[in-house]
C-alpha cells in the first residue's frame, strides 16, 4: 500500500490514547507550486479542452508525468458534483475566498483550520498517539480545500450537505514529533465512488460506515463563525 494512504480511519479510532500509523507530508515551501495573483491566474486557461495549449504553454511533452498531472487535475475539477455536494477549484487565494464566502453566504464571517506541526521531524510515516481528547469544532457547514498537482497552486474545494464532523486532534509521534491535526469524519459515504481509496484502505463498502481522514499541512478547512 502507498504509505501516503495512511491518513484514513474510522470514528472509533478517535479517542484518547489510540495509536495508529499516520502519514504527514513534509512540503518544502521553496519547491511547492507558487500561488498566483488572481489576475495572473485568470489570464491562463483552466480547462481540459485547452490541454494541448497548456502543455505547450508550460513546455511539457504530451507523455510526461507533468502532463498526466495537469490532465488529472483538470478532469477532477470538471467532474459533476455528487448529490448534496458543492465543489469548485480555485487557482488563487482571492478566488477561493470569494467562492467560500458565496457558499457560506455573503454576510458570514469564517475562519480556516489546518494541520500544524508543533515539533517537526523529517519522518513521513510513523505511529502517532492521540495525546488529548479530540476537540470537535461545531459548525453547520465546512469546506475542505485540497492541493492538486499543477504547475501553480490549485485547490480543489468541496462541501457536502450530509453529516460531517470536524476535529482538532493533538498527536504525538513515536520519534517525539507533535502535530495539531485537523480531521474530518464523513458519516454518509453512500454517494462516493466505490473505487475511492478510503474503502480499500479501511476494508469497508460505500455507505457501510463513516470514513475519517487527517488533513495534510497544506490543505485547508473553512468553517463559518457563529453570528
PAZAPA-4460 file (N, C-alpha, C; in steps of 0.05 Angstrom, whole numbers, plus 32768, in hexadecimal, padded with zeros to 4 digits):
% residues 227
    n_x    n_y    n_z   ca_x   ca_y   ca_z    c_x    c_y    c_z   seq   type   mol
   8011   7FE8   8000   8000   8000   8000   8011   8019   8000     1      X     A
   8009   802D   7FF1   8017   8047   7FF1   8017   8052   800D     2      X     A
   802F   8058   8019   802F   8062   8034   801F   807B   8038     3      X     A
   801C   808C   8023   800D   80A5   8025   7FEF   80A0   802B     4      X     A
   7FE6   8087   8027   7FC9   8081   802C   7FC3   807D   804A     5      X     A
   7FD8   807E   805B   7FD4   807B   8077   7FCA   8095   8084     6      X     A
   7FB3   809E   807A   7FA6   80B6   8085   7F89   80B0   808C     7      X     A
   7F7F   8098   8084   7F63   8092   8088   7F5F   8082   80A2     8      X     A
   7F48   8086   80AF   7F41   8077   80C7   7F23   8079   80CB     9      X     A
   7F19   806D   80E0   7EFC   806D   80E6   7EF8   807B   8101    10      X     A
   7EE0   8084   8107   7EDC   8094   8120   7EE4   8085   8139    11      X     A
   7EE3   806A   8139   7EEB   805C   8151   7F09   805F   8157    12      X     A
   7F19   8067   8143   7F35   806C   8148   7F3B   8087   8155    13      X     A
   7F26   8098   8155   7F2A   80B4   815E   7F26   80B5   817C    14      X     A
   7F39   80AB   818B   7F36   80AB   81A9   7F52   80AE   81B6    15      X     A
   7F51   80B9   81CE   7F6A   80BD   81DD   7F79   80A3   81E0    16      X     A
   7F93   80A4   81DA   7FA5   808D   81DE   7FA6   807A   81C6    17      X     A
   7F96   807F   81B1   7F97   806E   8199   7FB0   8073   818A    18      X     A
   7FBE   805E   8181   7FD6   8060   8171   7FD1   8054   8155    19      X     A
   7FD9   8063   8141   7FD5   8059   8125   7FEA   8065   8113    20      X     A
   7FF1   8057   80FD   8005   8061   80EA   7FF8   8077   80D9    21      X     A
   8005   808F   80D8   7FFA   80A5   80C8   8011   80B1   80B7    22      X     A
   800A   80B8   809F   801D   80C5   808C   8017   80E3   808B    23      X     A
   802B   80F3   8092   8029   8110   808F   803F   8119   807C    24      X     A
   8037   8124   8065   804B   812D   8051   805B   8144   805C    25      X     A
   8074   8146   8054   8085   815C   805C   808B   816C   8043    26      X     A
   807A   8180   803E   807D   8190   8026   8090   81A7   802B    27      X     A
   80A3   81AB   8019   80B6   81C1   801A   80AA   81D9   800B    28      X     A
   80A4   81EF   801A   8098   8206   800C   80A9   8210   7FF5    29      X     A
   80C3   820C   7FF6   80D4   8217   7FE0   80D1   8207   7FC6    30      X     A
   80C6   81EE   7FC8   80C3   81DE   7FB0   80A5   81D9   7FAA    31      X     A
   8093   81E3   7FBB   8076   81E0   7FB5   806D   81F2   7F9F    32      X     A
   8059   81EA   7F90   804E   81FC   7F7B   8047   8217   7F87    33      X     A
   804E   822C   7F79   8049   8247   7F84   802B   824F   7F81    34      X     A
   8022   825F   7F93   8007   826A   7F91   8006   8282   7F7F    35      X     A
   7FF6   8282   7F6B   7FF4   8298   7F58   7FE0   82AD   7F62    36      X     A
   7FE6   82C6   7F5C   7FD1   82DB   7F60   7FB9   82D5   7F4E    37      X     A
   7FA2   82DF   7F56   7F89   82DA   7F47   7F8C   82E1   7F29    38      X     A
   7F98   82F8   7F24   7F99   8302   7F08   7FAA   82EF   7EF7    39      X     A
   7FC0   82E6   7F02   7FD2   82D4   7EF2   7FC4   82B9   7EEE    40      X     A
   7FB7   82AE   7F03   7FA9   8294   7F01   7F93   8296   7EED    41      X     A
   7F85   82AD   7EED   7F6E   82B0   7EDA   7F77   82B2   7EBD    42      X     A
   7F90   82B9   7EB9   7F9A   82BC   7E9D   7FA2   82A2   7E90    43      X     A
   7FA3   828C   7EA0   7FAB   8272   7E96   7F92   8260   7E94    44      X     A
   7F8C   8255   7E7D   7F75   8243   7E7B   7F76   822C   7E8F    45      X     A
   7F5F   8225   7E9A   7F5E   820F   7EAD   7F47   81FC   7EA4    46      X     A
   7F4D   81EC   7E90   7F38   81DB   7E84   7F45   81C3   7E77    47      X     A
   7F39   81AC   7E79   7F44   8194   7E6D   7F44   8197   7E4E    48      X     A
   7F32   81A8   7E44   7F31   81AC   7E27   7F49   81BC   7E1D    49      X     A
   7F57   81C9   7E2F   7F6F   81D9   7E28   7F89   81CA   7E2F    50      X     A
   7F87   81AF   7E34   7F9E   81A0   7E3C   7FB6   81A3   7E29    51      X     A
   7FB2   81A0   7E0E   7FC9   81A3   7DFC   7FD7   81BE   7DFF    52      X     A
   7FC7   81D3   7E01   7FD2   81EE   7E04   7FE1   81F0   7E1E    53      X     A
   7FD6   81E5   7E34   7FE3   81E7   7E4F   7FFD   81D8   7E4F    54      X     A
   7FFF   81C1   7E42   8018   81B2   7E42   802D   81C2   7E33    55      X     A
   8025   81CF   7E1E   8038   81E0   7E0F   8040   81F8   7E20    56      X     A
   802C   8204   7E2D   8030   821C   7E3E   8045   8216   7E54    57      X     A
   8042   81FE   7E61   8054   81F7   7E77   806C   81E7   7E6E    58      X     A
   806E   81E2   7E54   8085   81D4   7E48   8088   81B7   7E52    59      X     A
   8071   81A8   7E53   8071   818C   7E5B   806A   817B   7E43    60      X     A
   8077   8164   7E3F   8070   8152   7E2A   8057   8143   7E31    61      X     A
   804A   8139   7E1C   802F   812D   7E20   8030   8114   7E32    62      X     A
   8046   8105   7E32   8047   80EC   7E42   8057   80F0   7E5B    63      X     A
   805C   8108   7E64   806C   810D   7E7C   805A   810A   7E95    64      X     A
   8067   8104   7EAC   8057   8103   7EC5   8049   811D   7ECB    65      X     A
   8055   8133   7EC4   8048   814D   7EC9   802F   8150   7EB8    66      X     A
   8030   8146   7E9F   8018   8148   7E8E   8001   8137   7E9A    67      X     A
   8008   811F   7EA4   7FF4   810E   7EB0   7FE8   811B   7EC9    68      X     A
   7FF9   8129   7ED8   7FEF   8136   7EF1   7FDC   814D   7EE9    69      X     A
   7FE3   815C   7ED5   7FD2   8172   7ECC   7FB7   8167   7EC3    70      X     A
   7FB8   8152   7EB3   7F9F   8146   7EA8   7F8E   813C   7EBF    71      X     A
   7F9A   812F   7ED3   7F8C   8124   7EEA   7F7D   813B   7EF9    72      X     A
   7F8C   8151   7EFF   7F81   8167   7F0E   7F6A   8174   7EFF    73      X     A
   7F6D   8179   7EE6   7F58   8186   7ED6   7F3F   8174   7ED5    74      X     A
   7F44   815A   7ED2   7F2D   8147   7ED1   7F1E   8147   7EEB    75      X     A
   7F2D   8145   7F01   7F1F   8145   7F1B   7F10   815F   7F20    76      X     A
   7F1B   8175   7F17   7F0E   818F   7F1C   7EF5   8192   7F0B    77      X     A
   7EF3   8183   7EF5   7EDC   8186   7EE3   7EC7   8170   7EE8    78      X     A
   7ECC   815D   7EFA   7EB8   8149   7F00   7E9F   8155   7F0D    79      X     A
   7E88   814A   7F06   7E6F   8153   7F13   7E70   814C   7F31    80      X     A
   7E66   815D   7F42   7E65   8156   7F5F   7E52   813F   7F64    81      X     A
   7E57   8130   7F79   7E45   811A   7F80   7E2D   8127   7F8E    82      X     A
   7E18   8118   7F92   7DFF   8123   7F9E   7E05   812F   7FBA    83      X     A
   7DFC   8147   7FBE   7E00   8154   7FD8   7E1B   8161   7FDC    84      X     A
   7E2B   8163   7FC6   7E46   816E   7FC8   7E48   8188   7FB8    85      X     A
   7E56   819B   7FC3   7E5E   81B3   7FB4   7E7C   81B2   7FB1    86      X     A
   7E87   81B8   7F9A   7EA3   81B6   7F95   7EAD   81CC   7F82    87      X     A
   7EC6   81D3   7F85   7ED2   81E5   7F72   7EF1   81E2   7F74    88      X     A
   7EFF   81EB   7F5F   7F1C   81EC   7F60   7F24   8209   7F60    89      X     A
   7F37   8211   7F71   7F40   822C   7F73   7F5E   822E   7F6B    90      X     A
   7F64   8240   7F5A   7F80   8243   7F51   7F8D   825C   7F5D    91      X     A
   7F80   8269   7F70   7F8B   827F   7F7F   7F7E   8281   7F9A    92      X     A
   7F8C   828D   7FAD   7F80   8290   7FC8   7F67   82A2   7FC6    93      X     A
   7F69   82B7   7FB6   7F52   82CA   7FB4   7F39   82BB   7FAA    94      X     A
   7F3C   82AB   7F95   7F24   829D   7F8B   7F1A   8288   7F9F    95      X     A
   7F2C   827B   7FAE   7F24   8268   7FC2   7F13   8276   7FD8    96      X     A
   7F1D   828D   7FE1   7F0E   829C   7FF5   7EF3   82A5   7FEB    97      X     A
   7EF1   82AE   7FD2   7ED8   82B6   7FC6   7EC4   829E   7FC5    98      X     A
   7ECE   8287   7FBD   7EBC   8270   7FB9   7EB4   8264   7FD4    99      X     A
   7EC6   8264   7FE8   7EBF   825B   8003   7EAA   826E   800E   100      X     A
   7EAE   8288   800B   7E9A   829B   8014   7E7F   8298   8007   101      X     A
   7E7F   8291   7FED   7E66   828D   7FDF   7E57   8274   7FE9   102      X     A
   7E66   825F   7FF0   7E59   8247   7FFB   7E4E   824B   8017   103      X     A
   7E5C   825A   8027   7E53   825F   8043   7E3E   8275   8044   104      X     A
   7E3E   8287   8031   7E2D   829E   8032   7E3D   82B7   8034   105      X     A
   7E36   82CC   8025   7E47   82E3   8022   7E4C   82F2   803C   106      X     A
   7E3A   82F0   8050   7E3D   82FE   8069   7E4A   82ED   807F   107      X     A
   7E51   82D4   8078   7E5C   82C2   808C   7E7A   82C5   808F   108      X     A
   7E84   82C8   80A7   7EA1   82C8   80AC   7EAA   82AB   80B0   109      X     A
   7EC2   82A5   80A8   7ECB   8289   80AA   7EE9   8289   80B2   110      X     A
   7EF2   8271   80BA   7F0E   826D   80C1   7F19   8254   80B4   111      X     A
   7F33   8251   80B4   7F3F   823A   80A8   7F4E   8229   80BC   112      X     A
   7F4D   820F   80B9   7F5C   81FC   80CA   7F6F   81EC   80B8   113      X     A
   7F85   81E3   80C3   7F97   81D2   80B4   7FA7   81C1   80C8   114      X     A
   7FB8   81B1   80BE   7FC9   81A0   80CE   7FE4   81AE   80D3   115      X     A
   7FEC   81AF   80EC   8004   81BE   80F4   8018   81AB   8102   116      X     A
   8031   81AB   80F9   8046   819B   8106   8052   81AC   811C   117      X     A
   804D   81A5   8135   8057   81B4   814C   8074   81AE   8151   118      X     A
   807C   8196   814D   8098   818E   8150   809F   817D   8137   119      X     A
   80B0   8188   8126   80B3   817C   810B   80C7   8165   810B   120      X     A
   80C3   8154   80F7   80D6   813E   80F1   80D6   813A   80D3   121      X     A
   80E8   8129   80CA   80E9   8123   80AD   80DB   8108   80A7   122      X     A
   80D0   80FB   80BC   80C3   80E1   80B8   80A7   80E6   80AC   123      X     A
   80A2   80D8   8095   8088   80DB   8088   8072   80C9   8095   124      X     A
   8079   80B0   809A   8066   809D   80A5   8071   8092   80BF   125      X     A
   8061   8095   80D4   8068   8089   80EE   804F   8085   80FE   126      X     A
   8052   8077   8115   803B   8073   8127   8037   808C   8137   127      X     A
   801E   8095   8138   8016   80AC   8148   8002   80A4   815D   128      X     A
   8003   80B0   8174   7FF0   80AB   818A   7FE0   80C4   818F   129      X     A
   7FC5   80C1   8193   7FB4   80D7   8199   7FBA   80E0   81B6   130      X     A
   7FC4   80F8   81BA   7FCE   8101   81D4   7FB9   810E   81E6   131      X     A
   7FA4   8119   81D9   7F8E   8126   81E8   7F74   811D   81DB   132      X     A
   7F5E   811F   81EA   7F44   8119   81DF   7F3F   812B   81C7   133      X     A
   7F39   8120   81AF   7F35   8130   8197   7F1F   8145   819C   134      X     A
   7F25   815D   8191   7F12   8174   8194   7F02   8177   817B   135      X     A
   7EE7   8174   817E   7ED6   8177   8167   7ED1   8195   8162   136      X     A
   7ED4   819D   8149   7ECE   81B8   8141   7EB2   81B9   8136   137      X     A
   7E9F   81C4   8145   7E83   81C4   813D   7E7F   81D9   8128   138      X     A
   7E75   81D0   8111   7E70   81E2   80FA   7E59   81D7   80E9   139      X     A
   7E46   81E8   80E1   7E30   81DE   80D0   7E39   81D5   80B5   140      X     A
   7E50   81DF   80AC   7E5A   81D8   8091   7E78   81DB   8091   141      X     A
   7E86   81CC   8081   7EA3   81CF   807E   7EAA   81CB   8061   142      X     A
   7EC0   81D7   8059   7ECB   81D4   803E   7EE8   81CB   8040   143      X     A
   7EEE   81B4   8035   7F09   81AA   8035   7F16   81B1   801A   144      X     A
   7F2E   81BC   801C   7F3D   81C3   8003   7F57   81B4   8003   145      X     A
   7F5B   81A4   7FED   7F72   8193   7FEA   7F84   819C   7FD4   146      X     A
   7F9E   819C   7FD8   7FB1   81A4   7FC3   7FB1   818E   7FAD   147      X     A
   7FB4   8197   7F94   7FB4   8185   7F7D   7FCE   8188   7F6E   148      X     A
   7FD7   8172   7F60   7FF0   8174   7F51   7FEC   8186   7F39   149      X     A
   7FFB   819C   7F37   7FF8   81AF   7F22   8011   81C1   7F22   150      X     A
   8017   81CE   7F0B   802F   81DF   7F0B   802E   81F7   7F1E   151      X     A
   8016   81FF   7F26   8013   8214   7F3A   7FFE   820A   7F4E   152      X     A
   7FFB   8218   7F64   7FE9   820E   7F7A   7FCC   820D   7F71   153      X     A
   7FBF   81F6   7F73   7FA3   81F3   7F6D   7F97   81E3   7F84   154      X     A
   7F80   81ED   7F8E   7F72   81E0   7FA4   7F57   81D5   7F9A   155      X     A
   7F53   81BB   7FA0   7F39   81AE   7F9B   7F29   81B0   7FB5   156      X     A
   7F13   81BF   7FB4   7F03   81C4   7FCC   7EE8   81B7   7FC9   157      X     A
   7EDE   81AB   7FDF   7EC3   81A0   7FDE   7EB6   819F   7FF9   158      X     A
   7E9B   819F   7FF8   7E8B   819F   8011   7E74   818C   800C   159      X     A
   7E6D   817C   8020   7E57   8169   801E   7E41   8170   8031   160      X     A
   7E28   816D   8028   7E11   8173   8039   7E0D   815D   804E   161      X     A
   7E17   8145   804A   7E14   812F   805D   7E24   8135   8076   162      X     A
   7E1F   8124   808A   7E2C   8129   80A4   7E4A   8126   80A3   163      X     A
   7E58   813A   80AC   7E75   813A   80AE   7E7D   8145   80C9   164      X     A
   7E92   813C   80D5   7E9C   8147   80EE   7EB9   814D   80EC   165      X     A
   7EC0   8165   80F6   7EDC   816F   80F4   7EE9   816E   810F   166      X     A
   7F02   8166   8110   7F10   8163   812A   7F2C   8170   8128   167      X     A
   7F35   8179   813F   7F52   817F   8142   7F5D   816A   8155   168      X     A
   7F73   815D   814D   7F7E   8146   815B   7F9B   814B   8161   169      X     A
   7FA3   814A   817A   7FBF   814C   8182   7FCC   8131   8181   170      X     A
   7FE1   812E   8170   7FEE   8114   816C   800B   8115   8174   171      X     A
   8015   80FF   817F   8031   80FD   8186   803D   80E6   8176   172      X     A
   8053   80EC   8167   8060   80D7   8157   8073   80C7   8168   173      X     A
   8079   80AF   815F   808C   809D   816D   80A8   80A9   816F   174      X     A
   80AF   80BB   815C   80C9   80C7   815D   80C9   80E3   816B   175      X     A
   80B3   80E9   8178   80B2   8103   8187   80A4   8119   8179   176      X     A
   809C   8115   8160   808E   812A   8151   8072   812F   815D   177      X     A
   8069   8148   815D   804E   814E   8166   8040   815D   8150   178      X     A
   8027   8155   814B   8017   8160   8135   7FFB   8167   8140   179      X     A
   7FF2   817F   813A   7FD6   8186   813F   7FC8   8183   8124   180      X     A
   7FB9   816D   8122   7FAF   8165   8108   7F91   816C   8105   181      X     A
   7F8A   8175   80ED   7F6D   8178   80E6   7F64   815D   80DA   182      X     A
   7F4D   8154   80E3   7F42   813B   80D9   7F24   813E   80D5   183      X     A
   7F19   8130   80C1   7EFD   8131   80BC   7EF2   8115   80B9   184      X     A
   7EDA   8111   80C3   7ECC   80F7   80C0   7EB3   80FC   80AE   185      X     A
   7EB1   80EC   8099   7E9A   80ED   8087   7E88   80D6   808E   186      X     A
   7E6F   80DC   8097   7E5D   80C8   80A1   7E4C   80BB   808B   187      X     A
   7E4A   80C7   8073   7E3B   80BB   805D   7E4E   80B9   8045   188      X     A
   7E57   80A1   803F   7E68   809C   8028   7E5A   808D   8012   189      X     A
   7E3F   808B   8014   7E30   807B   8001   7E32   8085   7FE4   190      X     A
   7E38   809F   7FE1   7E3A   80AA   7FC6   7E57   80AB   7FBB   191      X     A
   7E6A   80A2   7FCB   7E85   80A3   7FC3   7E8B   808E   7FAD   192      X     A
   7E9F   8093   7F9D   7EA9   8080   7F89   7EB2   8066   7F97   193      X     A
   7EA7   804F   7F90   7EAF   8036   7F9D   7ECD   8030   7F9C   194      X     A
   7EDA   803D   7F88   7EF7   8038   7F85   7F08   804C   7F96   195      X     A
   7EFB   805D   7FA6   7F0A   806F   7FB7   7F1D   8060   7FC9   196      X     A
   7F36   806A   7FCA   7F4B   805B   7FD9   7F44   8057   7FF6   197      X     A
   7F34   8068   8002   7F2D   8065   801F   7F20   804A   8024   198      X     A
   7F10   8040   8012   7F02   8027   8016   7F15   8010   8017   199      X     A
   7F28   8010   8004   7F3B   7FFA   8004   7F4E   7FFB   801C   200      X     A
   7F56   8013   8024   7F67   8016   803B   7F5A   800C   8055   201      X     A
   7F40   8013   8058   7F32   800C   8071   7F23   7FF1   806F   202      X     A
   7F22   7FE6   8056   7F14   7FCC   8053   7EF6   7FCE   8057   203      X     A
   7EEA   7FE5   804D   7ECD   7FE9   8050   7EC1   7FEF   8035   204      X     A
   7EA6   7FF0   8035   7E97   7FF6   801C   7E8A   8011   801E   205      X     A
   7E84   801E   8008   7E76   8038   8008   7E5C   8037   8019   206      X     A
   7E59   8049   802B   7E42   804B   803C   7E41   8038   8054   207      X     A
   7E56   8027   8057   7E55   8013   806C   7E5E   801E   8087   208      X     A
   7E6F   8033   8087   7E78   803F   80A0   7E84   805A   809A   209      X     A
   7E86   806C   80AE   7E93   8086   80A9   7EB0   8082   80A2   210      X     A
   7EBA   8095   8091   7ED6   8096   8089   7EE2   80B0   8093   211      X     A
   7EF8   80AF   80A1   7F06   80C6   80AB   7F22   80C8   809F   212      X     A
   7F2C   80E1   809E   7F48   80E4   8094   7F55   80FD   80A0   213      X     A
   7F6F   80FB   80A3   7F7E   8112   80AC   7F85   8123   8093   214      X     A
   7F88   813E   8098   7F90   8150   8082   7FAE   8154   8082   215      X     A
   7FBA   8154   806B   7FD7   815C   8069   7FD9   8179   8071   216      X     A
   7FF2   8182   8076   7FF7   819D   8080   7FF0   81B2   806B   217      X     A
   7FF1   81AB   8051   7FEB   81BF   803C   7FCE   81BF   8033   218      X     A
   7FBD   81AF   8041   7FA0   81AF   803B   7F92   81C2   804F   219      X     A
   7F7B   81CC   8048   7F6C   81DF   8058   7F50   81D6   805D   220      X     A
   7F45   81DD   8074   7F29   81D8   807B   7F1D   81F3   8083   221      X     A
   7F08   81FC   8075   7EFB   8215   807B   7EE1   820F   808A   222      X     A
   7EDC   821E   80A0   7EC3   821B   80AF   7EB8   8237   80B5   223      X     A
   7E9D   823A   80B5   7E92   8254   80BC   7E94   825A   80DA   224      X     A
   7E97   8273   80E0   7E98   827B   80FC   7E7B   8280   8106   225      X     A
   7E76   827B   8120   7E5B   8280   812A   7E53   829D   8126   226      X     A
   7E3A   82A2   8120   7E31   82BE   811B   7E31   82CD   8135   227      X     A
***
